[in-house]
Amino acid sequence: MKNVVRAKDVAKEAGVTAATVSYVLNEKSTVTISEDTQKRVWKAVKKLGYVPNQAAKTLSSSRGTGLGKSNLIGVVIPQTEPGKKFMFSNPFYGEFLSALEYGARLEGFHLLVSGVNADQSYIEIAKNRSLDGIIILGMYPSDEIQEYKKSGIPSVMVDCYCDHDHYFHSVRTDDRYGGYLATEYLIKNGHDRIAFVSGEVKEIGVNYMRYLGYKDALEEYGIPFDEKLCIHGYISYEFGIKAAEQLSKNSMGVTAVFATADIVAVGMVKGFRKEKVRVPQDISIIGFDDIYDSIICDPSITTIRQNVEAKGAAVADLIVSAAQSIDYPKKEIIIPIEIIERESVRKL
């Protein structure tokens, strides 16, 4: 299979950034590019045989679906938690979409972001907009999966565990291992009454995988699992406050909390402070994601870092490659995780 030449390949050949290549090819009048740089870019374009995306779409009908004419990538965020207008109250999505949009834009694509209710189908929207590709975040098993397969539109699943036959491209974190790492870290710091605070735990979902990791660590270290220490709600700052207030009124001997998202952990710090419970002196907290809010929180949040920016960039690269070549081989990308130690965990 012939490799697709991308803008980043031209940038590497010319010794410039992908953004500079985009500016030169699109003749941006608002950006000043030296004549020498422009010559290097056009020389690289000619040498590599690069065809700017819009022209390639016009010249090629190899996909055979009649859909790839818009330079639009759809981003689907299923509304998995009832009553939520959208998920952008969680900064994770802003950081992820920022990196995704930038990577797609450099290749001449634009995003169409949509929330989809549980009883809605996205496929008709995708067909009507002639989308070149679809990115699906956090999807649970449903009949909708078969509709995506039938559509023939290149798709990338992000943080999904329902693609059992590996039909789609995939980018995710090892959430079960992340849940294990977070819980083990607390155990190694002397804690054995550890609360698990998360959004709704559905089978084959991110929260469920982190829940399994939590249980794995408890079992490995011989600590009995106690269902009463698991508090489920929704992923938000407000829920974090409520969960902290609940634990403050009935601590059940808890000395540490694993919150499955940093935004929940930040809310818990606020909730505990309202109840005169100090973090980490009275109770320790570890989060997950490493969003910016976890850094500026007081105390700053010890967390499991998944590189959200790298995840967004990886998804952009994957969907653009898939949109430009129907024969692009299926890929599963696992974003590495690590513990970031800050101020919210006390050693007993």
KOLVEXZA-827664 format. One record per residue (C-alpha): residue in three letters; y, z, x. Coordinates in steps of 0.1 Angstrom, whole numbers, plus 5000, padded with zeros to 4 digits. Layout:
BEGIN
   residu      Y      Z      X
      Ala      Y      Z      X
...
//
This chain:
BEGIN
   residu      Y      Z      X
      Met   5000   5000   5000
      Lys   5034   4990   5013
      Asn   5056   5020   5020
      Val   5088   5022   4999
      Val   5119   5022   5021
      Arg   5143   5049   5009
      Ala   5179   5057   5016
      Lys   5169   5086   5038
      Asp   5149   5061   5060
      Val   5181   5041   5064
      Ala   5200   5072   5072
      Lys   5176   5082   5100
      Glu   5176   5047   5114
      Ala   5214   5046   5114
      Gly   5219   5081   5126
      Val   5239   5092   5096
      Thr   5233   5114   5065
      Ala   5218   5101   5033
      Ala   5251   5108   5016
      Thr   5269   5084   5040
      Val   5244   5057   5033
      Ser   5251   5062   4996
      Tyr   5288   5060   5001
      Val   5286   5028   5022
      Leu   5262   5010   4998
      Asn   5282   5019   4968
      Glu   5315   5012   4985
      Lys   5331   5045   4975
      Ser   5369   5040   4978
      Thr   5375   5077   4977
      Val   5356   5083   5010
      Thr   5367   5070   5044
      Ile   5338   5057   5065
      Ser   5345   5042   5099
      Glu   5339   5005   5105
      Asp   5313   5014   5132
      Thr   5294   5036   5109
      Gln   5294   5010   5081
      Lys   5280   4984   5106
      Arg   5252   5008   5117
      Val   5243   5014   5081
      Trp   5242   4977   5071
      Lys   5222   4969   5103
      Ala   5197   4996   5094
      Val   5195   4982   5058
      Lys   5187   4947   5071
      Lys   5162   4959   5097
      Leu   5142   4980   5073
      Gly   5145   4956   5044
      Tyr   5160   4983   5022
      Val   5168   4972   4986
      Pro   5192   4996   4968
      Asn   5175   5010   4938
      Gln   5194   4993   4910
      Ala   5187   4959   4925
      Ala   5151   4968   4930
      Lys   5148   4978   4893
      Thr   5162   4944   4883
      Leu   5139   4925   4906
      Ser   5107   4944   4899
      Ser   5086   4947   4868
      Ser   5056   4959   4887
      Arg   5054   4991   4866
      Gly   5046   4971   4835
      Thr   5058   4997   4811
      Gly   5092   4982   4803
      Leu   5107   5016   4807
      Gly   5121   5017   4842
      Lys   5156   5003   4837
      Ser   5179   5033   4834
      Asn   5180   5051   4867
      Leu   5176   5082   4847
      Ile   5152   5111   4854
      Gly   5144   5134   4825
      Val   5141   5171   4832
      Val   5123   5190   4805
      Ile   5126   5228   4802
      Pro   5103   5239   4774
      Gln   5118   5269   4754
      Thr   5088   5291   4759
      Glu   5106   5323   4748
      Pro   5117   5323   4712
      Gly   5154   5329   4704
      Lys   5167   5317   4737
      Lys   5193   5289   4736
      Phe   5185   5278   4771
      Met   5172   5293   4803
      Phe   5203   5289   4825
      Ser   5211   5326   4822
      Asn   5185   5328   4850
      Pro   5202   5316   4882
      Phe   5169   5303   4894
      Tyr   5174   5272   4873
      Gly   5209   5266   4885
      Glu   5198   5267   4921
      Phe   5168   5245   4915
      Leu   5186   5219   4895
      Ser   5215   5217   4920
      Ala   5190   5208   4948
      Leu   5171   5184   4925
      Glu   5203   5167   4913
      Tyr   5216   5162   4948
      Gly   5183   5147   4961
      Ala   5180   5124   4931
      Arg   5217   5113   4933
      Leu   5214   5103   4969
      Glu   5187   5078   4958
      Gly   5208   5064   4930
      Phe   5192   5084   4901
      His   5208   5107   4876
      Leu   5193   5136   4856
      Leu   5190   5140   4819
      Val   5183   5177   4812
      Ser   5169   5187   4779
      Gly   5155   5219   4763
      Val   5125   5213   4740
      Asn   5114   5237   4713
      Ala   5077   5244   4709
      Asp   5075   5221   4678
      Gln   5094   5192   4694
      Ser   5081   5161   4713
      Tyr   5100   5149   4743
      Ile   5081   5116   4746
      Glu   5102   5097   4720
      Ile   5134   5108   4738
      Ala   5119   5096   4771
      Lys   5110   5062   4756
      Asn   5143   5057   4738
      Arg   5163   5065   4770
      Ser   5140   5043   4791
      Leu   5135   5071   4816
      Asp   5122   5062   4851
      Gly   5105   5095   4855
      Ile   5100   5130   4839
      Ile   5101   5164   4855
      Ile   5085   5192   4834
      Leu   5092   5228   4842
      Gly   5069   5257   4833
      Met   5048   5240   4807
      Tyr   5018   5257   4790
      Pro   4987   5239   4778
      Ser   4994   5219   4747
      Asp   4987   5185   4730
      Glu   5019   5173   4745
      Ile   5002   5169   4779
      Gln   4981   5140   4765
      Glu   5013   5124   4752
      Tyr   5028   5125   4787
      Lys   4997   5109   4801
      Lys   4997   5081   4775
      Ser   5034   5073   4781
      Gly   5028   5059   4815
      Ile   5060   5074   4828
      Pro   5057   5089   4863
      Ser   5059   5127   4859
      Val   5061   5157   4881
      Met   5050   5192   4869
      Val   5069   5221   4883
      Asp   5054   5256   4882
      Cys   5027   5245   4858
      Tyr   4990   5255   4858
      Cys   4977   5233   4829
      Asp   4970   5201   4847
      His   4933   5207   4852
      Asp   4924   5171   4861
      His   4953   5167   4885
      Tyr   4967   5137   4867
      Phe   5003   5146   4874
      His   5022   5152   4906
      Ser   5029   5189   4911
      Val   5052   5212   4929
      Arg   5048   5250   4926
      Thr   5045   5283   4943
      Asp   5013   5303   4948
      Asp   5024   5328   4922
      Arg   4992   5348   4922
      Tyr   4995   5354   4959
      Gly   5031   5362   4955
      Gly   5023   5388   4929
      Tyr   4997   5402   4953
      Leu   5022   5403   4982
      Ala   5048   5421   4961
      Thr   5024   5448   4949
      Glu   5007   5452   4983
      Tyr   5042   5457   4999
      Leu   5049   5486   4975
      Ile   5014   5501   4981
      Lys   5019   5500   5018
      Asn   5052   5519   5013
      Gly   5033   5547   4997
      His   5035   5538   4960
      Asp   5005   5540   4937
      Arg   5022   5542   4903
      Ile   5036   5507   4901
      Ala   5051   5492   4869
      Phe   5048   5455   4862
      Val   5078   5441   4844
      Ser   5079   5405   4834
      Gly   5086   5379   4808
      Glu   5059   5369   4783
      Val   5025   5368   4799
      Lys   5007   5337   4786
      Glu   4974   5326   4801
      Ile   4978   5298   4827
      Gly   5015   5305   4833
      Val   5037   5317   4861
      Asn   5040   5353   4848
      Tyr   5002   5354   4842
      Met   4995   5344   4877
      Arg   5018   5370   4891
      Tyr   5002   5395   4868
      Leu   4968   5386   4882
      Gly   4981   5390   4917
      Tyr   4994   5425   4908
      Lys   4960   5435   4895
      Asp   4943   5420   4926
      Ala   4963   5442   4949
      Leu   4957   5473   4928
      Glu   4919   5466   4928
      Glu   4918   5459   4966
      Tyr   4935   5492   4974
      Gly   4914   5512   4949
      Ile   4943   5520   4925
      Pro   4933   5521   4888
      Phe   4950   5495   4866
      Asp   4970   5511   4837
      Glu   4980   5487   4809
      Lys   5007   5513   4799
      Leu   5026   5505   4831
      Cys   5030   5468   4821
      Ile   5063   5460   4803
      His   5066   5425   4788
      Gly   5097   5409   4774
      Tyr   5117   5379   4786
      Ile   5132   5368   4818
      Ser   5168   5379   4817
      Tyr   5193   5404   4831
      Glu   5195   5420   4797
      Phe   5158   5426   4795
      Gly   5159   5442   4829
      Ile   5184   5467   4816
      Lys   5162   5475   4786
      Ala   5131   5479   4807
      Ala   5149   5503   4831
      Glu   5161   5524   4801
      Gln   5125   5525   4788
      Leu   5111   5537   4821
      Ser   5139   5562   4825
      Lys   5130   5578   4792
      Asn   5092   5578   4799
      Ser   5085   5572   4836
      Met   5048   5579   4834
      Gly   5050   5589   4870
      Val   5062   5555   4881
      Thr   5078   5554   4916
      Ala   5081   5516   4920
      Val   5085   5484   4899
      Phe   5074   5449   4905
      Ala   5098   5427   4885
      Thr   5085   5391   4883
      Ala   5120   5376   4886
      Asp   5150   5387   4906
      Ile   5173   5384   4876
      Val   5152   5411   4859
      Ala   5152   5433   4890
      Val   5190   5431   4891
      Gly   5192   5441   4855
      Met   5169   5470   4862
      Val   5192   5483   4889
      Lys   5220   5483   4863
      Gly   5198   5499   4837
      Phe   5187   5527   4860
      Arg   5222   5534   4871
      Lys   5233   5539   4835
      Glu   5205   5564   4832
      Lys   5215   5582   4865
      Val   5183   5570   4882
      Arg   5190   5559   4918
      Val   5175   5529   4935
      Pro   5157   5533   4958
      Gln   5160   5571   4961
      Asp   5143   5578   4928
      Ile   5126   5545   4921
      Ser   5119   5514   4942
      Ile   5121   5478   4930
      Ile   5108   5445   4944
      Gly   5116   5411   4928
      Phe   5106   5375   4930
      Asp   5126   5343   4938
      Asp   5153   5354   4963
      Ile   5182   5341   4942
      Tyr   5218   5348   4954
      Asp   5222   5376   4929
      Ser   5195   5396   4948
      Ile   5216   5395   4979
      Ile   5249   5407   4963
      Cys   5233   5433   4941
      Asp   5239   5469   4952
      Pro   5214   5478   4965
      Ser   5203   5444   4975
      Ile   5169   5435   4962
      Thr   5137   5433   4984
      Thr   5120   5403   4970
      Ile   5093   5376   4974
      Arg   5112   5345   4985
      Gln   5103   5311   4973
      Asn   5127   5286   4988
      Val   5142   5274   4955
      Glu   5164   5248   4972
      Ala   5134   5234   4991
      Lys   5115   5233   4958
      Gly   5142   5212   4941
      Ala   5145   5189   4971
      Ala   5107   5184   4971
      Val   5106   5176   4934
      Ala   5135   5151   4938
      Asp   5117   5133   4967
      Leu   5084   5132   4947
      Ile   5098   5119   4914
      Val   5119   5092   4932
      Ser   5089   5080   4952
      Ala   5067   5080   4920
      Ala   5094   5061   4900
      Gln   5097   5035   4927
      Ser   5060   5028   4931
      Ile   5034   5032   4904
      Asp   5007   5033   4931
      Tyr   5023   5063   4948
      Pro   4994   5087   4955
      Lys   4991   5119   4936
      Lys   5005   5149   4954
      Glu   5004   5187   4950
      Ile   5031   5206   4970
      Ile   5029   5243   4974
      Ile   5062   5260   4984
      Pro   5056   5288   5009
      Ile   5065   5324   5001
      Glu   5075   5354   5022
      Ile   5087   5389   5018
      Ile   5124   5395   5023
      Glu   5131   5432   5030
      Arg   5164   5445   5018
      Glu   5175   5479   5003
      Ser   5157   5484   4971
      Val   5123   5498   4983
      Arg   5119   5533   4998
      Lys   5089   5544   5019
      Leu   5073   5575   5005
//
